[in-house]
């Protein structure tokens, strides 16, 4: 979540602080695995763990994370820069995480198919788009950007409100994975509804002038 927020500004991630409130019954093995996972994610994105704080909790675990980063003032991206006539883009397919959550609740021990595994991974292990965000900021391609944590409709509304513009979405142009098209409740023709409302995809939604379309086409060939 924090890495994705950094990506949405085109920032470079640097340091992280972690504070834990842990109940007395929590095992040392759990904490070892937790910090092993945190270190693995941090190292993958060039983040150093500086420290934090620990304290006791009566009955549950609380985790508080502060991620620090930096970027050049004239390159960082915000939600308020979209202009009339800009086009809208996203870095990947939408609605996969919501369908993955639906599957996680309904599989009940059944071995998932390859398509179901894809959707489960998109929900359980999303990848922050740090490289893409940094590139868009450095090359001054995007005019406004946000990460899709609450869903396309909700997060696009933030850009529209802060940029004082409106937007038109064509359902048939939404980027949808083949797995979502195949497994969306109601059939392939209903997959676009999941793309509109689905949250936690952690893709980047950004606006860009029509004249940058060729630049984005070239970049799309390089991005996973």
RABEL-V159527 format. One line per field, one symbol per residue. ss: DSSP state (@ for helix, = for strand, . for the rest). psi: psi as a letter, one per 20 degrees, with the letter a starting at -180 (. if undefined). burial: b if it has 16 or more other ideal C-beta (glycine too) atoms within 10 Angstrom, else e. Layout:
ss: ???
psi: ???
burial: ???
//
This chain:
ss: .@@@@@@....============....@@@@@@@@@@@@@@@@@...==========....=========................====.....@@@@@@@@@@@.......@@@@@@@@@@@.....@@@@@@@@@...======....@@@@@@@@@@@@.......@@@....@@@@@@....@@@@@@@@@@......=====.@@@@@@@@@@@@@..
psi: ggghhghiikrpqgqqppppopqhipqhgghghghggggggghhkkppohbcqqrqqgjrpppppopqarrphjhqqaijiqqpiqqpqqiaqqiggghhggghiigliqpqrgghgghghhghmqpqlgggggghghjlgqhqqqqnhiqggghhhgggghilrrqppohiipopqhgghhippirhiihhhhhgiprkhkrppqqqqhijghghgghhhhq.
burial: eebbbbbbbbbbbeebebebebeeeeeeeeeeebeeebeeebeebebeeeeeeeeeeeeeeeeeeebebebeeeeebbbebbeeebebbbbbbbbbbbbbbbbeeeeeeeeeeebbebbbebbeebbbbbebbbbbbeeebbbbbbbbbbbbeebbeebbeebebeeeeeeeebebbebbbebbeeeeeebbbbbbebbbbbbbbbbbeeebeeebeebeeeee
//
